[in-house]
């Protein structure tokens, strides 16, 4: 019997349970639906869509090598998927599970429409290592603290990763064409030239490079902004160019202790599980105190943060890296997020939206979880009184200033002792380095020590108000 394989965030052929199930049933018609609700909705991103389109082109090439091809359609999946299934005479539609509130509504609507058309819908695992229903506490409850989650998650057995199929028995229809960003109603991707190579083969090369050596130094180098100490596969996991199960399986087989790296993969899963069990977090903070914080209204401060003009080099370098590349190092993400929510006391949702607009790896669950963590309003978040000092973080994780000088050319000639806090330069050094504070590089828009004191006071008052309201 003919089946439709509906690709979503699983744009690969290796370890793809839905693909294997469809191929075992008979001829397969691979399908991808460009959904306007996602492409032009709340989290629209030209960078991410550009990477998606390039990944779809690579997927089509891989399918062609196996005797099939990818069919592209544009529209509401609840209409497009059943229509395509009828077009190719399919009895079944297979897809990998997805976990966001929108994805759950979409899949329910598609399943209802398929049932009306006499077509069965099958959702298979493959987007996560373990499903949200599988990771539970001792009494069967979902876990909202990472350490016990990681313990339970890591104790579950792993299935064997599936190989990529050889020939795929295929049925074809009108293939459709990949549109341009302009045709999709999106502006040009500002980071288009800096995006990493897209598609499963490129993602697998990145994984191979990491497993060939850097994984063994990951625990020591992952936070260094001036080193290539991370796997750099976040966009590959988001779009499913790599199977997270295969990533974890192969990391466990590394000739060294890879626990720290595996824990970072588990953090990704943790936030997906949180979103599955608590979908409200996309509209409100997980912690009650988050509703009591009087966030400031300061568009000029937000613009300075977003534009990399806060006067704090690490924050500014991070924001410029994001604008130029559609990526930001994880340590830099934490510092930049803390600065917005704590130093500036601006609503974390402003930063969440800005990141999603620019990040090629922008993932609804991970981005929301990370921002709520940094703002101390999420599940298992950092304590509200833990506020990153951008100068201390800069000195610790970019000790030679290579990251700062790369993204802040106006600081290129500033002596290293002053580089992390250039406003401390005496006038003669400012002249000698060609960097006059307030002219060539901004003075700090806030004093960190005073801003920290203000944030602690505001968050403590919010905590007390939330506690009182709960009585």
C-alpha positions in Angstrom: 0.0 0.0 0.0 1.2 3.5 -0.8 2.2 5.7 2.1 3.0 9.4 2.5 6.0 10.2 4.6 5.4 13.7 5.9 8.8 15.3 6.8 8.8 18.1 9.4 11.7 18.5 11.8 13.3 15.2 10.8 15.0 16.1 7.5 17.3 13.1 7.3 17.5 9.5 6.1 19.6 8.0 8.9 17.7 6.7 12.0 14.3 7.7 10.8 11.6 5.4 12.3 8.7 6.9 10.3 10.6 6.5 7.1 11.3 2.8 7.8 7.7 2.2 8.7 6.5 3.8 5.5 9.0 1.9 3.3 8.0 -1.4 4.9 4.4 -0.7 4.0 5.1 -0.2 0.3 5.8 2.7 -2.1 6.5 6.0 -0.4 5.6 9.6 -1.5 7.9 11.9 0.6 6.2 15.3 1.4 7.2 18.6 3.0 4.6 21.2 3.6 5.7 24.9 3.9 3.3 26.1 6.5 2.6 29.9 6.4 1.5 29.8 10.0 5.1 28.8 10.9 7.0 30.7 8.2 5.3 34.0 8.8 3.9 33.6 12.3 5.1 34.6 15.8 8.5 33.1 15.3 9.2 34.0 11.7 12.9 34.1 10.8 14.5 34.6 7.4 17.8 33.0 8.7 16.1 29.9 9.9 13.9 29.6 6.8 17.0 30.0 4.5 18.7 27.1 6.3 15.5 25.1 6.1 15.2 25.6 2.3 18.8 24.6 1.8 18.3 21.5 4.0 15.2 20.5 1.9 17.3 20.8 -1.3 19.8 18.4 0.3 17.1 16.0 1.4 15.6 15.9 -2.1 19.1 15.1 -3.5 19.5 12.2 -1.0 16.0 10.9 -1.9 16.8 11.1 -5.6 19.9 9.0 -5.0 17.6 6.3 -3.6 14.9 6.4 -6.3 12.5 8.8 -4.7 12.1 12.5 -4.5 10.7 15.2 -2.2 7.3 16.7 -3.0 7.0 20.4 -1.9 3.6 21.9 -1.1 2.6 25.3 0.4 -0.4 25.8 2.6 -2.3 24.7 5.7 -1.3 21.1 6.5 -4.8 20.2 7.5 -5.8 20.7 3.8 -2.6 19.9 2.0 -1.6 16.6 3.6 -5.0 14.9 3.1 -5.2 16.3 -0.4 -1.7 15.0 -1.3 -2.6 11.6 0.2 -5.6 11.3 -2.0 -3.6 12.6 -5.0 -1.0 9.7 -4.7 -3.6 7.1 -3.5 -2.1 6.7 -0.1 -3.7 4.6 2.7 -1.4 5.9 5.4 0.5 9.0 6.4 3.6 8.6 8.6 5.3 11.4 10.4 7.7 11.9 13.4 6.2 13.2 16.5 6.3 17.0 17.3 5.7 18.5 20.7 4.9 22.2 20.6 1.3 23.4 21.3 0.9 24.4 17.6 2.3 21.1 16.4 -0.1 19.2 18.5 -3.1 21.2 17.3 -1.9 20.9 13.7 -1.4 17.1 13.9 -4.8 16.6 15.5 -6.4 18.6 12.7 -4.5 16.7 10.0 -5.5 13.3 11.6 -9.2 14.3 11.7 -9.1 15.4 8.0 -7.2 12.2 7.0 -9.8 10.0 8.8 -12.5 11.7 6.9 -10.6 10.9 3.7 -10.2 7.3 4.8 -6.4 7.6 5.4 -4.7 6.5 8.6 -2.2 8.8 10.4 0.8 7.4 12.3 3.1 9.4 14.5 6.4 7.8 15.3 9.3 8.6 17.6 12.5 10.1 16.2 12.6 13.8 17.2 13.8 13.1 20.8 15.9 10.3 22.4 13.0 9.5 24.9 9.4 10.5 24.6 7.7 12.8 27.2 5.6 9.9 28.5 8.7 7.8 29.2 10.7 10.0 31.6 9.0 10.0 35.0 9.8 10.4 38.7 9.5 7.6 41.3 5.8 8.2 41.7 5.1 8.5 38.0 5.1 12.3 37.8 6.7 14.4 35.1 9.9 15.9 36.3 10.5 19.7 36.4 14.0 19.7 37.9 16.9 18.8 35.6 19.1 16.7 37.8 16.4 14.0 38.6 15.3 14.3 35.0 18.8 13.6 33.7 19.1 10.6 36.1 15.8 9.1 34.9 16.4 10.0 31.3 19.9 8.5 31.3 18.7 5.2 33.0 16.3 4.4 30.1 17.6 1.9 27.5 18.4 3.2 24.1 17.0 1.5 20.9 19.5 0.8 18.1 19.8 3.6 15.6 18.4 2.7 12.2 20.5 2.8 9.1 19.6 5.0 6.1 17.6 3.0 3.6 19.1 1.9 0.3 16.5 2.1 -2.4 13.2 3.6 -1.4 10.1 2.2 -3.2 8.6 5.4 -4.5 5.5 6.9 -6.0 5.7 10.4 -7.5 3.4 13.2 -8.2 3.9 16.8 -9.3 7.0 17.6 -7.3 6.5 21.3 -6.7 9.4 23.7 -6.3 11.3 25.2 -3.4 10.3 28.8 -3.2 12.6 31.8 -2.5 12.4 33.8 0.7 10.8 36.6 -1.3 8.1 34.2 -2.7 7.3 33.2 0.9 6.9 36.8 1.9 10.1 37.0 4.0 12.9 39.6 3.8 16.4 38.5 2.8 18.3 36.5 5.5 20.8 38.9 7.1 23.1 36.0 8.0 22.7 34.1 4.7 26.4 34.1 3.9 27.4 33.0 7.3 25.0 30.1 7.8 26.7 26.7 8.1 26.4 24.3 5.2 22.8 22.8 5.3 21.6 19.3 4.9 22.2 15.9 6.5 25.6 15.2 4.9 27.0 18.5 6.2 25.5 17.8 9.7 27.1 14.4 9.8 30.4 15.9 8.9 30.1 18.3 11.8 29.2 15.5 14.2 32.2 13.4 12.9 34.6 16.3 13.5 33.4 16.7 17.0 33.5 13.1 17.9 37.0 12.7 16.4 38.5 14.8 19.3 36.7 17.9 20.7 34.1 15.8 22.5 36.9 14.6 24.9 37.7 18.2 25.9 34.1 19.4 25.9 33.8 19.6 29.7 36.8 22.0 29.8 36.3 24.0 26.6 32.6 24.2 26.0 32.3 27.7 27.7 35.3 29.2 26.1 34.2 31.9 23.6 37.6 32.0 21.9 37.8 28.2 21.2 35.9 25.8 18.9 34.9 23.6 21.9 31.3 22.9 21.0 29.7 20.5 18.6 28.0 23.3 16.7 25.1 21.0 15.8 22.3 22.9 17.4 20.7 23.8 14.1 21.1 20.2 13.0 19.2 18.9 16.0 16.5 21.5 15.6 15.8 20.5 12.0 16.4 16.8 12.6 19.4 16.6 10.2 20.9 14.5 12.9 19.1 11.9 15.1 19.5 12.9 18.8 19.5 9.2 19.6 22.4 8.6 17.2 24.2 11.6 18.7 23.9 10.2 22.2 24.7 6.6 21.2 27.9 7.6 19.5 28.9 10.1 22.2 28.5 7.3 24.8 30.9 5.2 22.6 33.6 7.9 22.6 37.0 6.9 24.1 36.5 9.4 27.0 33.9 10.7 29.5 31.3 12.4 27.4 28.8 12.9 30.2 28.9 16.7 30.1 28.1 16.7 26.4 25.3 14.2 26.7 23.9 16.3 29.6 23.6 19.2 27.2 21.6 17.0 24.8 19.4 16.1 27.8 18.8 19.8 28.6 17.3 20.0 25.1 15.0 17.1 25.8 14.2 18.5 29.3 12.7 21.7 27.8 10.8 19.7 25.1 9.3 17.6 27.9 8.5 20.7 29.9 6.7 22.2 26.9 4.8 18.9 26.4 3.6 18.7 30.0 3.2 22.5 30.5 2.3 24.2 27.2 1.4 27.4 29.1 5.1 28.3 29.3 5.0 29.7 25.8 2.6 32.4 27.0 3.5 32.9 30.7 6.4 32.2 33.1 6.6 28.8 34.8 7.2 30.4 38.2 4.5 32.5 39.8 7.0 35.2 40.8 7.4 36.0 37.1 3.9 37.5 37.0 4.8 40.0 39.8 7.9 41.5 38.3 7.4 45.1 37.2 9.5 44.9 34.0 10.7 48.3 32.8 9.5 50.0 29.6 12.7 51.3 27.9 12.8 50.9 24.1 16.2 52.8 23.9 17.8 50.3 26.3 16.4 47.4 24.4 17.6 48.8 21.1 21.1 49.3 22.6 21.1 45.6 23.8 19.8 44.3 20.4 22.2 46.4 18.4 25.3 45.5 20.5 25.7 49.0 22.0 25.5 48.5 25.7 29.1 49.4 26.5 29.8 45.9 27.9 32.0 44.2 25.4 30.9 40.6 26.0 27.2 41.5 25.6 27.8 43.6 22.6 30.1 41.0 20.9 27.4 38.3 21.5 24.6 40.4 20.0 26.7 41.3 16.9 27.7 37.7 16.4 24.0 36.9 16.4 23.2 39.6 13.9 26.0 38.6 11.6 25.8 34.8 11.7 22.4 33.7 13.0 24.2 32.0 15.9 25.4 32.8 19.4 27.7 30.7 21.6 25.8 29.2 24.6 27.8 31.0 27.2 27.3 34.3 25.4 23.5 33.5 25.3 23.4 33.2 29.0 25.3 36.4 29.7 23.3 38.4 27.1 20.0 37.1 28.4 21.0 37.8 32.0 22.0 41.3 31.1 18.6 42.1 29.4 16.5 40.6 32.2 18.5 41.5 35.3 20.8 44.5 34.5 18.2 46.2 32.3 15.1 44.7 33.9 13.4 44.3 30.6 10.9 41.6 29.9 12.6 38.4 28.9 10.0 37.8 26.3 11.5 40.7 24.3 14.8 38.8 24.2 13.0 35.5 23.4 11.4 37.0 20.4 14.6 38.7 19.2 16.6 35.5 19.4 13.9 33.5 17.5 13.9 36.2 14.8 17.7 35.7 14.2 18.8 32.2 15.3 19.2 29.6 12.6 18.9 27.0 15.4 15.9 28.8 17.0 13.9 26.2 18.8 10.7 27.1 20.5 11.2 24.8 23.5 14.9 25.4 24.1 14.8 29.2 23.5 11.8 29.7 25.8 13.3 27.4 28.4 16.7 29.1 28.2 15.2 32.6 28.5 13.0 31.7 31.5 16.1 30.1 33.1 18.1 33.2 32.6 15.3 35.4 33.9 14.8 33.2 37.0 11.1 32.7 36.2 11.3 29.2 34.6 11.5 25.6 35.8 14.7 24.8 37.6 15.9 28.3 36.8 19.0 30.0 38.3 18.3 31.8 41.6 17.2 35.4 41.0 20.2 36.7 42.9 22.6 34.9 40.6 23.3 37.6 38.1 26.1 37.2 35.6 28.8 39.9 35.8 29.6 40.6 32.1 33.1 41.7 32.9 34.0 38.7 35.0 32.4 36.3 32.4 34.4 38.0 29.7 37.7 37.7 31.5 37.1 34.1 32.4 35.8 32.8 29.0 37.7 35.0 26.6 40.9 35.6 28.5 42.9 36.9 25.5 40.1 38.9 24.1 40.0 37.1 20.7 36.2 36.8 20.7 35.8 40.5 21.6 38.2 41.7 19.0 36.6 39.7 16.3 33.1 41.1 16.8 34.1 44.6 18.1 36.6 46.0 15.7 36.5 49.4 17.4 38.2 47.7 20.4 40.9 46.0 18.2 43.7 48.2 19.6 42.6 48.5 23.2 45.2 47.0 25.5 44.2 43.6 27.0 44.1 44.9 30.6 41.4 47.4 29.6 39.7 45.3 26.9 37.0 43.7 29.0 36.0 47.0 30.6 37.2 49.7 28.2 35.6 52.6 30.1 38.4 52.2 32.6 41.0 53.4 30.0 42.6 56.7 30.9 42.2 59.4 28.2 45.8 59.0 26.9 45.1 55.2 26.3 41.8 56.0 24.6 43.7 58.4 22.2 46.5 55.9 21.6 44.1 53.0 20.9 41.8 55.1 18.7 38.8 54.2 20.9 37.3 57.2 22.6 34.6 56.0 25.0 31.3 57.7 24.2 32.4 58.3 20.6 34.0 55.2 19.1 32.5 52.8 21.6 29.6 53.5 24.0 30.0 54.1 27.7 28.1 51.5 29.8 24.4 52.1 29.7 24.0 50.9 33.3 26.4 50.4 36.2 26.4 46.6 36.7 26.8 46.8 40.5 23.9 49.2 40.9 21.8 47.3 38.4 22.4 44.1 40.2 21.3 45.6 43.5 18.2 46.9 41.8 17.4 43.6 40.3 17.8 41.7 43.5 15.4 44.1 45.3 12.8 43.9 42.5 12.9 40.1 42.3 12.8 39.7 46.1 9.7 41.9 46.2 8.1 39.8 43.4 8.9 36.6 45.3 7.3 37.9 48.4 4.2 39.1 46.5 3.9 35.7 44.8 4.2 33.9 48.1 1.6 36.1 49.7 -0.8 35.6 46.8 -0.5 31.8 47.0 -1.6 31.7 50.7 
